């Protein structure tokens, strides 16, 4: 690869759901990129994409971050949800600043705020603040709850024809991660997105009862939503292997949702991409095999 052809875009979290979708979309557009991964295991599909350069990098290892960022102008920042996510992202921002990165496109969360009762929203706000202070250009993507998050309940939906959450009848404007990835691709490849904050939702706000009705319609069998108490939800999350910190964080998230604090609908997908955001029904149709 000639130096002039070297990628100017780095994707972190490149093997996750959003990162892999972003990689696929950049490749389809013919845009070369570098993907940072912790190990070369399970990177076959990533490596098969046209224009991909894979580099090993660890958010705890500044030398590996410096190496991953050589020649990079724009970086997509996403880490796994963990107790150390804030520190890991701050490590990355510091090295990116020293490496001359011009713009960071950060995956944040709707309503990120330093004084939120939700730990995830506080940590995203802390990293956003650091990026702003760094002097690098930024684009903060603040999506609502991911539709693909329901794939985590696919076995329960298949086996019990039901799913559970501590949310009551609150509405939430869930968003498809494919739309989030498309906005990320746009922010990384087109001008006009510098120093912008984008609230990203689906086109409608739905209760979990309404989600169940759409599941029932598409899967052609009755799927029930069962509202449960927060402590029951926490016990269920722990039983399927969620670490305590993350289970507690998700309970805070769902308390936030249950107060109808994530029910606004934003036209961001349509404004930026020129097409409607995917509806929940479209998502279930596309992933019907996973749920049935």
GIFEN-V144541 format. One line per field, one symbol per residue. ss: DSSP state (2 for helix, 1 for strand, 0 for the rest). phi: phi as a letter, one per 30 degrees, with the letter a starting at -180 (. if undefined). burial: # if it has 16 or more other ideal C-beta (glycine too) atoms within 10 Angstrom, else .. A space follows every 50 residues. Layout:
# GIFEN-V144541
ss=???
phi=???
burial=???
This chain:
# GIFEN-V144541
ss=00222000111000002222222222220000111110000002222000 01111100000222222200000111100000002222222222222200 00111110000000000022222222222222220011111110012222 22222222220111100000010010222222222222200000011111 00000102222222222220000111100222222222200002222222 222222220000000002222220000002222222022220
phi=.deddddcccccidcdddedddeddddddicdacccbdaddhcedddddd icbcbdabddbddddeddcdidcbbccabedadcedddddeddddddddi ddbcccdcaeieadcddceddddddddedddeddiddbbcccddededed ddcddddddchabbacbicdcbcebdddddddddddddbbdjcdhcccdb bddacbddddddddeedddiadccccdbdedddddddddcjddeeddddd ddeddddddidbcdccceedddcibddddddeedddceddcb
burial=......#####################...#######.....#..#..#. ##.##.###....##..##..#.######.....#########.###.#. #.##########...#.########.##.##..#.#############.# ..#...#.....#####..####################...#....### ###.####.#######.##...#.#.#..#..##.##....#...##.## ####.###.#.##.##.##..#....########..#...#.
